[in-house]
Amino acid sequence: MIEQKREYYRVEYPINDRPVLLSRDKKFEVIDISEGGVKFRVDNNGCFLVGDVLGVSIRFSDNYIFNCMGKIVRVDNENVAVNNIHHIPLERIRSEHLQLIQKYHVKH
């Protein structure tokens, strides 16, 4: 059996169904999300530094907006990972997962 090493369940988004993360007067695509954090795509990571505290708003497909602050824990060429100070509600994570399953589940 494969052991789950993450503290929180993570929802990964397909390219066409990604929530929008708003921060520093810019919009970014959310790649994945959990109760404890979010990873988003950036064109140029020069303005994001590990250790910085970042205020963000995440707008989901149903226009629900979650505002939080978090600490940047990882930056690479295309992605920034933030651990949230305020946890995203588990109900929202489950709802997002269920919506993706319903949308992409193929009936045989």
C-alpha positions in Angstrom: 0.0 0.0 0.0 1.2 3.5 -0.8 1.5 5.8 2.2 0.0 9.3 2.0 2.7 11.7 3.3 0.7 14.9 2.9 -1.0 16.4 5.9 -4.0 17.6 3.8 -6.0 16.1 0.9 -5.1 18.0 -2.3 -7.3 18.7 -5.3 -5.5 19.1 -8.6 -7.2 21.1 -11.3 -7.3 20.4 -15.0 -6.1 23.3 -17.2 -9.6 24.5 -18.2 -11.1 24.4 -14.7 -8.7 26.3 -12.5 -9.8 28.8 -9.9 -8.2 32.3 -10.1 -5.9 33.5 -7.4 -5.7 37.3 -7.0 -2.7 38.8 -5.4 -0.5 41.9 -5.9 -3.1 43.3 -8.4 -2.5 40.3 -10.7 -4.4 37.1 -11.6 -2.9 33.6 -11.5 -4.2 30.1 -12.2 -4.5 27.7 -9.2 -2.8 24.4 -10.0 -3.8 22.6 -6.8 -5.3 23.4 -3.4 -5.7 21.9 0.0 -6.9 23.0 3.4 -3.4 24.1 4.2 -2.1 25.6 1.1 -2.3 26.5 -2.6 0.0 26.2 -5.6 -0.4 28.6 -8.5 1.3 29.2 -11.9 3.4 32.3 -12.5 4.9 33.7 -15.7 7.8 35.3 -13.9 8.7 34.3 -10.4 11.0 37.2 -9.7 8.5 39.0 -7.5 7.9 36.0 -5.2 10.4 35.0 -2.6 10.4 32.1 -0.2 9.5 33.3 3.3 7.4 36.2 2.2 3.9 36.6 3.6 1.3 36.9 0.8 -2.3 38.0 0.9 -4.5 36.2 -1.6 -8.1 35.9 -2.8 -9.1 32.7 -4.5 -12.1 32.9 -6.7 -13.7 29.5 -7.5 -15.9 28.6 -10.5 -19.1 29.3 -8.5 -17.8 32.8 -7.6 -17.1 31.8 -4.0 -14.1 33.9 -2.8 -11.8 32.8 0.0 -9.4 35.5 1.4 -6.4 34.4 3.3 -2.7 35.1 4.0 0.0 32.6 3.8 3.7 32.1 3.7 5.5 31.3 0.5 7.3 28.0 1.0 8.4 27.1 -2.6 9.2 29.0 -5.8 10.3 27.4 -9.1 10.3 28.5 -12.7 6.5 28.4 -13.2 4.9 27.7 -9.7 4.6 29.3 -6.3 3.5 27.3 -3.3 1.9 29.0 -0.3 1.0 27.5 3.1 -2.1 29.2 4.4 -2.3 30.8 7.8 -6.1 30.5 7.6 -7.2 27.0 6.5 -9.4 26.7 3.5 -12.6 25.0 4.8 -12.6 21.2 4.2 -16.2 21.5 2.9 -14.9 23.7 0.1 -12.1 21.3 -0.8 -14.6 18.4 -0.9 -17.0 20.5 -3.0 -14.3 21.3 -5.5 -13.3 17.6 -5.7 -16.9 16.5 -6.2 -17.5 19.1 -8.9 -14.5 17.8 -10.9 -15.5 14.2 -10.5 -19.0 15.0 -11.7 -17.8 17.0 -14.6 -15.1 14.6 -15.8 -16.5 11.2 -14.8 -17.1 9.2 -18.0 -20.0 6.8 -18.0 -19.5 3.5 -19.8 
